[in-house]
């Protein structure tokens, strides 16, 4: 049976208002999940989740002051500073990711912005990832237009650059770069026709209105990010956000569901913080429209569920690890 078109399925929009988004958040939980699941089935296979792997290619000593990040040079988190990884180590990691079922390989470097020399080294890494038949994604900080063009020429598939939170709450989290800096980099990435991976972090002490505003910023971009990672704050000792009150799990699931409704064709990634989530919470996130995860024991420098744990959960839920998780038309969506 094909998924029906209903008035619950939102059209692709870039003009969301806070009033409309708040109304979604205020829906009874079951009604919100029904709307999110209906939307999800309109565009995606309801029982498929994309597997990605994330590798830190340059760790620590970042000059930024992001309050959540153990890689900032401003906080003593015991993290060892490391230079850019050798090319062959990246190749081995990509081969391992491919063997373990990943379809996308993401690389992160703790930079405010890459130098041209370092960018050339990353471009070599993109090449070895693509040799394995994997989608490539990097997160390197801010980019100039010329640097973005070089990444496009290298065949980069995705660039990750998160907005993190709402414009108003942003100044409470980061002071070393502006919200507009982030938007400018996203514009450079879109202009070069590289897929955008952009989301935020939930549970940093923000108000519900900040979560709504973050999603409004994402959905009202000129083009919805092709990939939207929703992170749950991972608290690291000696970072400013350590000790923040933990978010209610239902509030997090609501964020996933509202993101799915507002950005119907985007891949919504259940990202950082999964080690603090029960199987039941993760299952609700998949029901709410999350259809991508990171696979492997680390997310840059913080823990991630082991591969056998994820496989066990997938088996319980009847979820299959999909390759490239592209949206499909209603005629091809799962019932």
C-alpha positions as CSV (number, residue, x, y, z in Angstrom):
1,X,0.0,0.0,0.0
2,X,1.4,3.4,-1.0
3,X,1.7,6.2,1.5
4,X,-1.3,8.5,1.1
5,X,-1.1,12.2,0.6
6,X,-2.8,13.9,3.5
7,X,-3.1,17.4,4.7
8,X,-0.7,16.4,7.5
9,X,2.2,16.5,5.0
10,X,3.7,19.9,4.9
11,X,4.8,21.4,1.5
12,X,8.4,22.5,1.2
13,X,8.4,25.9,2.9
14,X,10.9,28.6,3.7
15,X,8.6,31.1,5.4
16,X,7.9,29.5,8.8
17,X,6.9,31.8,11.7
18,X,7.6,31.3,15.3
19,X,3.9,31.1,16.0
20,X,3.5,28.2,13.6
21,X,6.5,26.4,15.0
22,X,5.4,26.9,18.6
23,X,2.0,25.4,17.6
24,X,3.8,22.3,16.4
25,X,5.7,21.9,19.6
26,X,2.5,22.4,21.6
27,X,0.7,19.6,19.8
28,X,-0.2,16.5,21.9
29,X,2.8,14.2,21.7
30,X,0.9,11.5,19.8
31,X,-0.5,14.0,17.3
32,X,3.0,15.4,16.6
33,X,4.5,12.0,16.1
34,X,1.7,11.0,13.8
35,X,2.2,14.1,11.7
36,X,6.0,13.6,11.7
37,X,5.7,9.9,10.7
38,X,3.2,10.7,8.0
39,X,5.6,13.3,6.6
40,X,8.5,10.9,6.9
41,X,6.8,8.1,5.0
42,X,5.8,10.6,2.2
43,X,9.5,11.1,1.4
44,X,11.5,8.2,2.9
45,X,11.6,4.5,3.6
46,X,10.2,4.4,7.1
47,X,12.5,1.5,8.2
48,X,15.8,2.5,6.7
49,X,18.5,4.5,8.5
50,X,21.7,5.8,6.9
51,X,25.0,4.9,8.6
52,X,27.8,7.5,8.7
53,X,31.2,7.4,10.3
54,X,33.0,10.4,11.9
55,X,36.8,10.7,12.2
56,X,38.6,13.5,14.0
57,X,41.5,14.3,11.6
58,X,42.9,17.1,13.8
59,X,42.1,17.1,17.5
60,X,42.3,19.9,20.1
61,X,43.9,23.3,20.4
62,X,41.0,25.1,18.8
63,X,41.0,28.9,19.4
64,X,37.2,29.2,19.6
65,X,35.4,29.3,23.0
66,X,32.4,27.2,22.2
67,X,31.1,26.4,25.7
68,X,30.2,22.8,24.9
69,X,33.4,21.8,23.2
70,X,36.3,19.8,24.9
71,X,38.6,20.7,21.9
72,X,38.7,24.4,22.8
73,X,42.2,25.5,23.9
74,X,40.5,27.6,26.6
75,X,39.3,24.6,28.7
76,X,41.4,22.0,30.5
77,X,39.6,18.8,29.6
78,X,42.6,16.5,29.5
79,X,42.3,16.2,25.7
80,X,45.6,15.5,24.0
81,X,46.4,17.9,21.1
82,X,47.1,16.1,17.9
83,X,48.3,17.2,14.5
84,X,46.6,16.5,11.2
85,X,46.3,12.7,10.7
86,X,48.6,11.1,8.1
87,X,46.8,10.3,4.8
88,X,47.3,6.5,5.2
89,X,45.6,6.5,8.6
90,X,42.6,8.2,7.0
91,X,42.6,5.7,4.2
92,X,42.6,2.8,6.7
93,X,39.7,4.4,8.7
94,X,37.7,4.8,5.5
95,X,38.2,1.2,4.5
96,X,37.1,0.1,7.9
97,X,34.0,2.3,7.8
98,X,33.1,0.8,4.4
99,X,33.5,-2.7,5.7
100,X,31.3,-1.9,8.7
101,X,28.4,-0.7,6.5
102,X,28.9,3.1,6.5
103,X,27.9,4.9,3.3
104,X,29.2,8.4,4.4
105,X,32.5,9.2,5.9
106,X,32.8,12.5,7.8
107,X,36.0,14.2,8.9
108,X,36.3,16.9,11.4
109,X,39.2,19.3,12.2
110,X,39.4,21.5,15.3
111,X,40.1,24.8,13.4
112,X,38.5,28.2,13.4
113,X,39.2,28.1,9.7
114,X,41.6,26.1,7.6
115,X,44.8,27.5,6.1
116,X,45.2,26.9,2.4
117,X,48.1,24.5,3.1
118,X,46.0,22.4,5.5
119,X,43.0,22.6,3.1
120,X,45.2,21.0,0.4
121,X,45.9,18.1,2.8
122,X,42.2,17.6,3.5
123,X,41.5,17.6,-0.2
124,X,43.9,14.6,-0.5
125,X,41.9,12.9,2.3
126,X,38.6,13.5,0.4
127,X,40.2,11.7,-2.5
128,X,41.0,8.6,-0.5
129,X,37.5,8.5,1.0
130,X,35.9,8.7,-2.5
131,X,38.2,5.9,-3.6
132,X,36.3,3.7,-1.2
133,X,32.9,4.6,-2.8
134,X,31.9,6.6,0.3
135,X,30.1,9.9,0.4
136,X,32.5,12.5,1.8
137,X,31.8,15.1,4.4
138,X,34.1,17.5,6.2
139,X,33.7,20.1,9.0
140,X,36.6,22.5,9.1
141,X,35.2,25.8,10.5
142,X,34.7,28.9,8.5
143,X,35.4,28.9,4.7
144,X,36.2,31.6,2.2
145,X,34.5,31.3,-1.2
146,X,37.8,30.3,-2.9
147,X,38.3,27.5,-0.3
148,X,34.8,26.3,-0.9
149,X,35.4,26.2,-4.6
150,X,38.5,24.1,-4.1
151,X,36.5,21.6,-2.0
152,X,33.8,21.5,-4.8
153,X,36.5,20.8,-7.4
154,X,37.8,18.0,-5.1
155,X,34.4,16.3,-5.3
156,X,33.3,17.0,-1.7
157,X,29.7,15.8,-1.2
158,X,28.8,17.5,2.1
159,X,30.0,20.3,4.3
160,X,29.0,20.4,7.9
161,X,28.7,23.7,9.6
162,X,26.1,23.9,12.5
163,X,24.2,26.9,13.7
164,X,24.2,25.4,17.2
165,X,21.3,27.3,18.6
166,X,19.1,30.4,18.2
167,X,20.6,33.8,17.3
168,X,19.6,35.2,20.7
169,X,21.0,32.3,22.8
170,X,24.1,32.0,20.6
171,X,26.0,34.8,22.4
172,X,25.6,32.8,25.6
173,X,27.4,29.8,24.1
174,X,30.1,31.4,21.7
175,X,31.8,34.8,21.6
176,X,34.7,34.1,19.2
177,X,32.6,34.1,16.0
178,X,29.2,35.5,15.1
179,X,26.0,33.9,13.9
180,X,26.5,35.8,10.7
181,X,29.9,34.2,10.3
182,X,28.2,30.8,10.3
183,X,25.5,31.9,7.8
184,X,28.2,33.4,5.5
185,X,30.0,30.0,5.3
186,X,26.7,28.2,4.6
187,X,26.1,30.7,1.8
188,X,29.5,29.9,0.3
189,X,28.8,26.2,0.5
190,X,25.4,26.5,-1.2
191,X,26.9,28.8,-3.9
192,X,29.3,26.1,-4.9
193,X,26.5,23.5,-5.0
194,X,27.9,21.4,-2.1
195,X,25.3,19.6,0.0
196,X,24.8,21.4,3.3
197,X,24.9,19.5,6.6
198,X,23.7,21.9,9.3
199,X,21.8,21.5,12.6
200,X,22.3,22.3,16.2
201,X,22.7,21.2,19.8
202,X,19.8,20.7,22.2
203,X,20.0,20.8,26.0
204,X,22.5,23.6,26.5
205,X,20.2,25.5,28.9
206,X,18.3,27.2,26.1
207,X,14.6,27.9,26.4
208,X,11.9,26.1,24.3
209,X,11.6,29.3,22.2
210,X,15.3,29.0,21.3
211,X,14.7,25.5,19.9
212,X,11.9,26.8,17.8
213,X,14.0,29.7,16.5
214,X,16.9,27.3,15.7
215,X,14.6,25.2,13.5
216,X,13.1,28.3,12.0
217,X,16.6,29.5,11.0
218,X,17.3,26.1,9.4
219,X,14.0,25.7,7.6
220,X,14.0,29.3,6.3
221,X,17.4,29.1,4.7
222,X,17.2,29.6,0.9
223,X,17.4,25.8,0.6
224,X,16.8,23.3,3.4
225,X,20.0,21.6,4.5
226,X,20.3,18.2,2.9
227,X,21.4,16.8,6.2
228,X,20.2,18.1,9.6
229,X,22.1,16.7,12.6
230,X,20.2,17.2,15.9
231,X,22.7,16.8,18.8
232,X,22.0,16.2,22.5
233,X,24.6,18.1,24.6
234,X,27.4,15.8,25.8
235,X,28.6,17.3,29.0
236,X,32.4,17.3,29.4
237,X,34.0,18.2,32.7
238,X,35.7,21.6,32.8
239,X,33.7,23.0,29.9
240,X,31.4,25.9,30.9
241,X,28.2,23.8,30.2
242,X,29.2,20.9,32.5
243,X,26.5,20.5,35.1
244,X,23.7,22.0,32.9
245,X,20.3,20.5,33.8
246,X,19.6,17.6,31.6
247,X,16.9,17.9,29.0
248,X,13.7,15.9,29.3
249,X,13.9,13.1,26.7
250,X,10.4,13.9,25.4
251,X,11.4,17.5,24.7
252,X,14.3,16.1,22.5
253,X,12.0,13.8,20.6
254,X,9.7,16.7,19.9
255,X,12.6,18.6,18.3
256,X,13.3,15.6,16.0
257,X,9.6,15.5,15.1
258,X,9.2,19.2,14.4
259,X,12.4,19.2,12.3
260,X,11.0,16.4,10.2
261,X,7.7,18.2,9.7
262,X,9.4,21.5,8.8
263,X,12.1,20.0,6.5
264,X,10.4,17.1,4.9
265,X,13.1,16.1,2.4
266,X,16.1,16.5,4.7
267,X,17.9,13.6,6.3
268,X,17.6,14.2,10.0
269,X,20.5,12.7,11.9
270,X,20.3,11.5,15.4
271,X,23.8,12.7,16.3
272,X,25.8,13.3,19.5
273,X,24.4,12.2,22.9
274,X,23.2,8.8,22.0
275,X,25.1,7.1,24.8
276,X,22.8,9.0,27.2
277,X,19.7,7.8,25.3
278,X,17.8,4.7,26.2
279,X,16.8,2.3,23.4
280,X,13.2,3.5,23.9
281,X,14.2,7.1,23.4
282,X,16.1,6.3,20.3
283,X,13.2,4.3,19.0
284,X,10.9,7.3,19.5
285,X,13.4,9.5,17.6
286,X,13.3,7.1,14.6
287,X,9.5,7.1,14.8
288,X,9.7,10.9,14.8
289,X,11.6,11.0,11.6
290,X,15.3,10.6,12.4
291,X,16.9,8.5,9.6
292,X,20.6,8.7,10.0
293,X,23.1,8.0,12.8
294,X,26.9,7.9,13.3
295,X,28.3,4.5,13.7
296,X,31.4,3.7,15.8
297,X,32.7,4.2,19.3
298,X,33.7,7.9,19.0
299,X,32.1,11.2,17.8
300,X,35.3,13.2,17.3
301,X,36.3,13.1,21.0
302,X,33.1,12.0,22.8
303,X,31.7,8.5,23.2
304,X,29.3,6.9,20.8
305,X,27.4,3.6,21.0
306,X,29.5,0.6,19.8
307,X,28.5,-0.9,16.4
308,X,27.1,-4.1,17.9
309,X,24.8,-2.1,20.2
310,X,23.4,-0.2,17.2
311,X,23.0,-3.4,15.2
312,X,21.2,-5.0,18.1
313,X,18.8,-2.1,18.3
314,X,18.2,-2.1,14.6
315,X,17.3,-5.8,14.7
316,X,14.8,-5.2,17.5
317,X,13.1,-2.4,15.5
318,X,13.3,-4.0,12.1
319,X,15.4,-1.2,10.8
320,X,17.8,-1.8,7.9
321,X,21.0,0.1,7.4
322,X,20.5,2.0,4.2
323,X,23.1,3.4,1.8
324,X,22.6,6.9,0.5
325,X,19.5,8.1,2.2
326,X,17.9,10.3,-0.4
327,X,14.3,11.5,-0.3
328,X,11.9,9.8,-2.7
329,X,8.6,10.8,-4.2
330,X,5.3,9.9,-2.7
331,X,4.8,7.2,-5.3
332,X,7.9,5.4,-4.1
333,X,7.6,6.0,-0.4
334,X,7.1,3.1,2.0
335,X,3.6,2.4,3.2
